[in-house]
């Protein structure tokens, strides 16, 4: 079974457990803390994934790093995953949990790349339009790429809307070259 499928199953189990224990928001915060910490500390991520390091030592390291910062359900879940010899997927489980949480809460992530930073009015307008189409809460991730010349590229799920000038120029150039060849 692929690592993603296994991580997804563990994440769904943790989501169900979080709902059952009425601790969804706390556990979501714990998973975000876990992902952020491992992302910022590649050495810790390597230790957790390393099959040579004994399971007891991995549990001690996780407990030492996160200790009282995480909910008891999260701590118990992480210990179980490590004890089952699945520590190498624990980072994937945490990321998958966050994805499952967003699906459960109907939170959509929209990514926008613009030629210049968005002002508040443009940001609100984009969020409202995405919200109208998806019907969910919108998290907007912004980045700037001056190479777009003007406009933006908006990605929501597997759909992309490209209104950049660079893209328009590329299409014109392609059409022009086709007409020159014909």
URZIJO-V149368 format. One record per helix or strand of 3 or more residues. SS is the DSSP state (2 for helix, 1 for strand). FROM is the first residue (numbers start at 1). LEN is the number of residues. Records with the same first field share a line. If there is no record, write none. Layout:
SS: FROM-LEN ; FROM-LEN
This chain:
2: 3-18 ; 24-17 ; 42-8 ; 55-15 ; 72-12 ; 87-19 ; 120-15 ; 146-3 ; 165-17
1: 107-8 ; 137-8 ; 152-5 ; 159-4
